[in-house]
């Protein structure tokens, strides 16, 4: 694969993490760069690992993983999206409290796994091409780290302007990403 092809694929794979990170950044009270970088690194590491897992599975049994990855991604993103929306509305009924300054590690890991399942599917496909999977995985991980960190910082500014609606939007975006993955894999459009 050419370098530009690898970079396009890597940044393309990171777009869902970018969208999720915007929602995460908006839900926090002015997250500092350190928190944005922490989030970016969690997303980046997981996004780097999943294509390697997919590549290994692809070597063994490509049809198996491709038959269920979209359902897992859809379910995880749906649950996370609904949770974000419900939490945003709970803030209305609860007394006004300050937004948290950071997200829990496991919440970030779960979100990162949900947004990286498509990278696992790409890894399955890469098993049939002449690519260096380590270079590809590291490039995808680096691109995701950059995009998720940027998304958190962008979400920081959006959060100050639109408050709970950014969290609702983030939930809707996660549900939308999950639905598009499901629709694409089921071939419902086109």
ROGU-492930 format. One record per residue: residue number from 0; residue in one letter; x, y, z of N, C-alpha, C in turn. Coordinates in Angstrom, 2 decimals. Layout:
// ROGU-492930
   num   residuo      n_c1      n_c2      n_c3     ca_c1     ca_c2     ca_c3      c_c1      c_c2      c_c3
   NUM         A         X         Y         Z         X         Y         Z         X         Y         Z
...
//
This chain:
// ROGU-492930
   num   residuo      n_c1      n_c2      n_c3     ca_c1     ca_c2     ca_c3      c_c1      c_c2      c_c3
     0         X      0.83     -1.18      0.00      0.00      0.00      0.00      0.88      1.24      0.00
     1         X      0.43      2.25     -0.73      1.12      3.53     -0.77      0.90      4.29      0.54
     2         X      1.81      5.19      0.88      1.72      5.96      2.12      0.42      6.77      2.17
     3         X      0.07      7.42      1.05     -1.15      8.23      1.06     -2.39      7.37      1.26
     4         X     -2.40      6.16      0.75     -3.53      5.25      0.95     -3.63      4.85      2.42
     5         X     -2.50      4.57      3.03     -2.48      4.22      4.45     -3.00      5.38      5.29
     6         X     -2.55      6.61      4.97     -2.99      7.79      5.74     -4.49      8.05      5.56
     7         X     -4.98      7.93      4.34     -6.42      8.13      4.11     -7.22      7.10      4.87
     8         X     -6.81      5.85      4.83     -7.50      4.80      5.57     -7.44      5.08      7.07
     9         X     -6.27      5.47      7.57     -6.11      5.71      9.00     -7.00      6.84      9.48
    10         X     -7.01      7.95      8.76     -7.85      9.08      9.19     -9.33      8.78      8.96
    11         X     -9.64      8.02      7.94    -11.03      7.59      7.73    -11.52      6.72      8.88
    12         X    -10.65      5.85      9.36    -11.02      4.97     10.48    -11.19      5.75     11.77
    13         X    -10.59      6.93     11.86    -10.63      7.70     13.11    -11.81      8.66     13.20
    14         X    -12.61      8.79     12.17    -13.68      9.78     12.16    -14.77      9.49     13.20
    15         X    -15.10      8.23     13.41    -16.12      7.93     14.41    -15.60      8.21     15.82
    16         X    -14.32      7.97     16.05    -13.72      8.31     17.35    -13.71      9.83     17.54
    17         X    -13.48     10.57     16.46    -13.52     12.03     16.50    -14.91     12.52     16.92
    18         X    -15.94     11.96     16.29    -17.32     12.37     16.61    -17.66     12.03     18.07
    19         X    -17.27     10.84     18.50    -17.55     10.44     19.89    -16.79     11.33     20.87
    20         X    -15.56     11.70     20.53    -14.74     12.54     21.41    -15.32     13.94     21.54
    21         X    -15.93     14.46     20.47    -16.59     15.76     20.56    -17.67     15.71     21.64
    22         X    -18.48     14.66     21.61    -19.52     14.51     22.63    -18.94     14.36     24.02
    23         X    -17.86     13.62     24.14    -17.21     13.43     25.44    -16.65     14.76     25.96
    24         X    -16.02     15.53     25.09    -15.47     16.81     25.49    -16.55     17.80     25.89
    25         X    -17.67     17.77     25.19    -18.77     18.69     25.49    -19.43     18.36     26.82
    26         X    -19.37     17.11     27.24    -20.02     16.69     28.49    -19.21     17.07     29.72
    27         X    -17.95     17.42     29.52    -17.09     17.75     30.65    -17.05     19.26     30.88
    28         X    -16.66     19.62     32.10    -16.47     21.03     32.43    -15.06     21.45     32.02
    29         X    -14.97     22.12     30.90    -13.69     22.65     30.41    -12.54     21.66     30.54
    30         X    -12.60     20.54     29.82    -11.52     19.55     29.95    -10.18     20.15     29.52
    31         X     -9.14     19.98     30.33     -7.82     20.49     29.96     -7.19     19.62     28.87
    32         X     -6.12     20.12     28.28     -5.43     19.37     27.23     -5.00     17.99     27.72
    33         X     -4.58     17.90     28.97     -4.14     16.61     29.55     -5.26     15.57     29.46
    34         X     -6.50     15.98     29.77     -7.64     15.06     29.69     -7.97     14.71     28.24
    35         X     -7.85     15.70     27.35     -8.09     15.45     25.93     -7.06     14.45     25.40
    36         X     -5.81     14.63     25.78     -4.75     13.72     25.34     -4.96     12.32     25.92
    37         X     -5.36     12.24     27.19     -5.66     10.94     27.82     -6.75     10.20     27.03
    38         X     -7.80     10.93     26.69     -8.89     10.34     25.91     -8.38      9.92     24.54
    39         X     -7.61     10.79     23.89     -7.06     10.46     22.58     -6.18      9.24     22.61
    40         X     -5.37      9.11     23.64     -4.48      7.94     23.76     -5.27      6.65     23.98
    41         X     -6.31      6.72     24.81     -7.15      5.52     25.04     -7.78      5.09     23.72
    42         X     -8.39      6.06     23.01     -9.01      5.74     21.72     -7.96      5.23     20.73
    43         X     -6.79      5.90     20.69     -5.75      5.53     19.73     -5.18      4.15     19.96
    44         X     -4.93      3.80     21.22     -4.38      2.47     21.53     -5.38      1.38     21.14
    45         X     -6.62      1.59     21.50     -7.63      0.57     21.16     -7.83      0.48     19.66
    46         X     -7.83      1.63     18.98     -8.00      1.64     17.53     -6.79      1.01     16.84
    47         X     -5.63      1.02     17.46     -4.45      0.36     16.90     -4.48     -1.15     17.13
    48         X     -5.05     -1.57     18.24     -5.10     -3.00     18.57     -6.14     -3.74     17.74
    49         X     -7.30     -3.12     17.52     -8.40     -3.85     16.87     -8.10     -4.31     15.44
    50         X     -7.38     -3.53     14.59     -7.10     -4.09     13.27     -6.15     -5.29     13.33
    51         X     -5.27     -5.29     14.32     -4.37     -6.44     14.48     -5.17     -7.68     14.87
    52         X     -6.13     -7.50     15.77     -7.01     -8.61     16.15     -7.79     -9.08     14.93
    53         X     -8.36     -8.12     14.18     -9.09     -8.47     12.96     -8.22     -9.17     11.95
    54         X     -6.98     -8.70     11.81     -6.05     -9.32     10.88     -5.80    -10.77     11.27
    55         X     -5.61    -11.01     12.58     -5.41    -12.38     13.05     -6.63    -13.25     12.80
    56         X     -7.78    -12.71     13.07     -9.02    -13.46     12.82     -9.20    -13.69     11.33
    57         X     -8.86    -12.66     10.53     -8.99    -12.78      9.08     -8.12    -13.89      8.53
    58         X     -6.97    -14.09      9.12     -6.12    -15.19      8.69     -6.79    -16.54      8.98
    59         X     -7.55    -16.58     10.06     -8.19    -17.83     10.47     -9.56    -18.05      9.83
    60         X    -10.44    -17.04      9.92    -11.81    -17.24      9.45    -12.49    -15.90      9.17
    61         X    -12.29    -15.37      7.98    -12.79    -14.03      7.68    -14.32    -13.94      7.68
    62         X    -14.99    -14.92      7.21    -16.44    -14.84      7.11    -17.12    -14.77      8.48
    63         X    -16.55    -15.41      9.48    -17.19    -15.44     10.79    -17.29    -14.05     11.40
    64         X    -16.18    -13.33     11.46    -16.20    -12.01     12.10    -17.03    -11.03     11.30
    65         X    -16.98    -11.11     10.01    -17.73    -10.17      9.19    -19.23    -10.38      9.30
    66         X    -19.65    -11.53      9.76    -21.08    -11.79      9.86    -21.71    -11.23     11.12
    67         X    -20.91    -10.82     12.10    -21.52    -10.31     13.34    -20.94     -9.00     13.85
    68         X    -19.86     -8.48     13.27    -19.24     -7.27     13.81    -20.18     -6.07     13.80
    69         X    -21.01     -5.96     12.77    -21.92     -4.82     12.68    -22.99     -4.83     13.77
    70         X    -23.42     -6.03     14.18    -24.41     -6.12     15.26    -23.80     -5.72     16.60
    71         X    -22.56     -6.14     16.84    -21.88     -5.78     18.09    -21.66     -4.26     18.13
    72         X    -21.16     -3.70     17.04    -20.92     -2.25     16.99    -22.22     -1.49     17.18
    73         X    -23.27     -1.90     16.49    -24.56     -1.23     16.60    -25.08     -1.28     18.04
    74         X    -25.03     -2.45     18.66    -25.56     -2.60     20.02    -24.77     -1.75     21.02
    75         X    -23.44     -1.80     20.97    -22.64     -1.01     21.89    -22.86      0.48     21.70
    76         X    -22.87      0.94     20.45    -23.06      2.37     20.19    -24.47      2.81     20.55
    77         X    -25.46      1.96     20.32    -26.84      2.28     20.70    -26.95      2.45     22.21
    78         X    -26.39      1.50     22.96    -26.45      1.57     24.43    -25.72      2.80     24.94
    79         X    -24.51      3.06     24.42    -23.76      4.24     24.85    -24.48      5.53     24.48
    80         X    -25.06      5.58     23.28    -25.78      6.77     22.85    -27.01      7.03     23.70
    81         X    -27.79      5.99     23.97    -28.97      6.14     24.82    -28.55      6.58     26.22
    82         X    -27.47      6.00     26.72    -26.99      6.37     28.06    -26.61      7.86     28.11
    83         X    -25.93      8.35     27.08    -25.55      9.76     27.04    -26.79     10.66     27.03
    84         X    -27.79     10.28     26.24    -29.02     11.08     26.15    -29.76     11.08     27.48
    85         X    -29.89      9.90     28.09    -30.58      9.80     29.38    -29.85     10.62     30.43
    86         X    -28.52     10.53     30.47    -27.74     11.30     31.44    -27.93     12.80     31.24
    87         X    -28.02     13.23     30.00    -28.22     14.66     29.73    -29.56     15.13     30.28
    88         X    -30.59     14.32     30.12    -31.91     14.70     30.63    -31.99     14.57     32.14
    89         X    -31.24     13.66     32.72    -31.20     13.53     34.18    -30.65     14.80     34.81
    90         X    -29.72     15.44     34.13    -29.12     16.67     34.66    -30.17     17.77     34.80
    91         X    -31.22     17.73     33.96    -32.30     18.70     34.08    -33.09     18.51     35.36
    92         X    -33.36     17.24     35.70    -34.20     16.96     36.86    -33.40     17.02     38.16
    93         X    -32.12     16.76     38.08    -31.29     16.83     39.28    -30.96     18.30     39.54
    94         X    -30.52     18.58     40.75    -30.11     19.95     41.02    -28.90     20.27     40.17
    95         X    -28.76     21.52     39.85    -27.68     21.97     38.97    -26.33     21.68     39.62
    96         X    -25.55     20.82     39.02    -24.23     20.49     39.53    -23.20     20.77     38.44
    97         X    -21.98     20.93     38.84    -20.91     21.20     37.90    -20.61     19.93     37.11
    98         X    -20.34     20.10     35.83    -19.99     18.97     34.97    -18.70     18.33     35.48
    99         X    -18.54     17.03     35.27    -17.31     16.38     35.72    -16.10     16.91     34.94
   100         X    -14.94     16.73     35.53    -13.71     17.21     34.88    -13.04     16.12     34.04
   101         X    -13.45     14.87     34.25    -12.90     13.79     33.43    -13.88     12.64     33.39
   102         X    -13.77     11.83     32.34    -14.61     10.63     32.19    -13.89      9.45     32.82
   103         X    -14.67      8.49     33.28    -14.09      7.28     33.83    -13.37      6.48     32.75
   104         X    -12.32      5.80     33.17    -11.50      5.01     32.25    -12.34      3.98     31.49
   105         X    -13.19      3.25     32.19    -13.94      2.17     31.54    -15.00      2.69     30.59
   106         X    -15.56      3.86     30.87    -16.50      4.48     29.94    -15.78      4.82     28.64
   107         X    -14.58      5.37     28.75    -13.80      5.70     27.56    -13.39      4.44     26.79
   108         X    -12.99      3.41     27.52    -12.60      2.15     26.86    -13.79      1.56     26.11
   109         X    -14.95      1.52     26.75    -16.14      0.96     26.11    -16.49      1.75     24.85
   110         X    -16.45      3.07     24.94    -16.74      3.90     23.77    -15.71      3.66     22.68
   111         X    -14.45      3.57     23.05    -13.38      3.34     22.08    -13.53      1.99     21.40
   112         X    -13.87      0.97     22.16    -14.08     -0.36     21.57    -15.24     -0.32     20.59
   113         X    -16.33      0.32     21.00    -17.51      0.39     20.13    -17.20      1.11     18.83
   114         X    -16.41      2.18     18.90    -16.11      2.94     17.68    -14.98      2.31     16.87
   115         X    -14.31      1.30     17.40    -13.18      0.70     16.68    -13.49     -0.67     16.09
   116         X    -14.71     -1.15     16.23    -15.03     -2.46     15.66    -14.92     -2.45     14.14
   117         X    -15.16     -1.30     13.51    -14.98     -1.24     12.06    -13.50     -1.41     11.70
   118         X    -12.59     -0.98     12.59    -11.16     -1.19     12.36    -10.83     -2.67     12.41
   119         X    -11.54     -3.41     13.27    -11.33     -4.86     13.32    -11.75     -5.48     11.99
   120         X    -12.88     -5.03     11.46    -13.34     -5.55     10.17    -12.35     -5.20      9.06
   121         X    -11.78     -4.00      9.11    -10.76     -3.62      8.13     -9.55     -4.53      8.28
   122         X     -9.19     -4.83      9.52     -8.07     -5.74      9.78     -8.29     -7.10      9.14
   123         X     -9.53     -7.57      9.18     -9.86     -8.85      8.52     -9.54     -8.75      7.04
   124         X     -9.97     -7.65      6.41     -9.69     -7.46      4.99     -8.20     -7.32      4.69
   125         X     -7.47     -6.69      5.59     -6.03     -6.51      5.40     -5.27     -7.83      5.44
   126         X     -5.87     -8.83      6.05     -5.21    -10.14      6.11     -5.02    -10.73      4.73
   127         X     -5.81    -10.26      3.76     -5.73    -10.80      2.41     -4.91     -9.93      1.46
   128         X     -4.34     -8.87      2.01     -3.51     -7.97      1.21     -2.07     -8.05      1.68
   129         X     -1.18     -7.60      0.86      0.23     -7.58      1.21      0.54     -6.27      1.94
   130         X      0.18     -6.20      3.22      0.44     -5.00      4.02      1.20     -5.39      5.28
   131         X      1.95     -4.43      5.77      2.61     -4.61      7.06      1.59     -4.18      8.12
   132         X      1.00     -5.13      8.79     -0.09     -4.85      9.73      0.37     -3.96     10.88
   133         X      1.61     -4.08     11.30      2.09     -3.25     12.39      2.18     -1.78     11.99
   134         X      2.67     -1.50     10.78      2.73     -0.12     10.29      1.30      0.42     10.16
   135         X      0.41     -0.40      9.61     -0.98      0.02      9.43     -1.63      0.30     10.79
   136         X     -1.46     -0.59     11.75     -2.08     -0.43     13.07     -1.53      0.80     13.79
   137         X     -0.23      1.01     13.72      0.37      2.19     14.37     -0.11      3.48     13.72
   138         X     -0.26      3.48     12.40     -0.75      4.67     11.70     -2.20      4.95     12.08
   139         X     -3.03      3.92     12.12     -4.43      4.08     12.53     -4.50      4.58     13.97
   140         X     -3.69      4.02     14.84     -3.67      4.46     16.24     -3.23      5.90     16.40
   141         X     -2.21      6.30     15.65     -1.73      7.70     15.72     -2.78      8.66     15.19
   142         X     -3.40      8.31     14.07     -4.44      9.17     13.49     -5.61      9.31     14.46
   143         X     -5.99      8.22     15.09     -7.10      8.25     16.04     -6.75      9.06     17.27
   144         X     -5.53      8.94     17.75     -5.10      9.75     18.90     -5.22     11.23     18.56
   145         X     -4.75     11.62     17.39     -4.83     13.02     16.96     -6.29     13.47     16.85
   146         X     -7.11     12.65     16.19     -8.49     13.04     15.95     -9.32     13.06     17.24
   147         X     -9.14     12.07     18.11     -9.91     12.04     19.36     -9.48     13.17     20.30
   148         X     -8.19     13.46     20.35     -7.72     14.58     21.16     -8.30     15.89     20.63
   149         X     -8.28     16.07     19.33     -8.85     17.26     18.70    -10.35     17.33     18.96
   150         X    -11.03     16.20     18.88    -12.46     16.17     19.13    -12.81     16.57     20.55
   151         X    -12.02     16.10     21.52    -12.25     16.50     22.91    -12.08     18.01     23.08
   152         X    -11.03     18.56     22.46    -10.79     20.00     22.58    -11.89     20.80     21.89
   153         X    -12.35     20.33     20.75    -13.46     20.99     20.06    -14.73     20.88     20.90
   154         X    -14.97     19.71     21.48    -16.13     19.51     22.35    -16.09     20.42     23.56
   155         X    -14.90     20.74     24.02    -14.76     21.66     25.16    -15.41     23.00     24.84
   156         X    -15.17     23.51     23.64    -15.74     24.80     23.26    -17.22     24.69     22.93
   157         X    -17.60     23.59     22.32    -19.02     23.38     22.04    -19.81     23.21     23.33
   158         X    -19.21     22.54     24.31    -19.90     22.29     25.58    -20.22     23.58     26.30
   159         X    -19.31     24.52     26.27    -19.55     25.80     26.94    -20.71     26.54     26.28
   160         X    -20.87     26.35     24.99    -21.90     27.09     24.26    -23.26     26.40     24.30
   161         X    -23.27     25.09     24.28    -24.56     24.41     24.14    -24.87     23.42     25.24
   162         X    -23.99     23.31     26.22    -24.28     22.54     27.42    -24.77     21.13     27.18
   163         X    -25.91     20.79     27.80    -26.43     19.42     27.75    -26.79     18.99     26.34
   164         X    -27.09     19.95     25.46    -27.47     19.58     24.10    -26.31     18.95     23.35
   165         X    -25.08     19.31     23.70    -23.92     18.67     23.09    -23.84     17.21     23.49
   166         X    -24.18     16.91     24.75    -24.17     15.52     25.20    -25.26     14.74     24.49
   167         X    -26.43     15.35     24.32    -27.51     14.69     23.59    -27.08     14.47     22.14
   168         X    -26.47     15.49     21.54    -25.98     15.36     20.16    -24.93     14.26     20.06
   169         X    -24.05     14.20     21.06    -23.05     13.12     21.07    -23.70     11.75     21.12
   170         X    -24.75     11.61     21.93    -25.49     10.34     22.00    -26.14     10.01     20.68
   171         X    -26.75     11.02     20.06    -27.39     10.82     18.75    -26.35     10.44     17.71
   172         X    -25.17     11.07     17.76    -24.09     10.74     16.82    -23.67      9.29     16.99
   173         X    -23.50      8.83     18.24    -23.12      7.43     18.47    -24.18      6.48     17.92
   174         X    -25.44      6.79     18.18    -26.53      5.95     17.65    -26.51      5.97     16.13
   175         X    -26.27      7.16     15.55    -26.19      7.29     14.09    -25.05      6.48     13.50
   176         X    -23.88      6.52     14.15    -22.74      5.74     13.67    -23.07      4.25     13.71
   177         X    -23.65      3.81     14.83    -24.03      2.40     14.96    -25.05      1.99     13.92
   178         X    -26.03      2.85     13.68    -27.07      2.55     12.69    -26.48      2.51     11.29
   179         X    -25.56      3.44     10.97    -24.96      3.42      9.64    -24.10      2.18      9.42
   180         X    -23.41      1.75     10.46    -22.63      0.51     10.36    -23.56     -0.66     10.07
   181         X    -24.67     -0.73     10.80    -25.63     -1.81     10.62    -26.25     -1.77      9.23
   182         X    -26.70     -0.60      8.80    -27.33     -0.45      7.47    -26.35     -0.82      6.38
   183         X    -25.11     -0.35      6.50    -24.10     -0.64      5.48    -23.82     -2.14      5.36
   184         X    -23.67     -2.79      6.51    -23.34     -4.22      6.49    -24.52     -5.09      6.09
   185         X    -25.72     -4.63      6.37    -26.90     -5.40      5.95    -27.29     -5.10      4.53
   186         X    -26.67     -4.07      3.94    -26.94     -3.73      2.53    -28.34     -3.17      2.34
   187         X    -28.84     -2.43      3.30    -30.21     -1.91      3.22    -30.34     -0.71      2.29
   188         X    -29.22     -0.02      2.05    -29.24      1.11      1.12    -28.42      0.77     -0.10
   189         X    -28.99      0.88     -1.23    -28.27      0.70     -2.48    -27.98     -0.71     -2.73
//
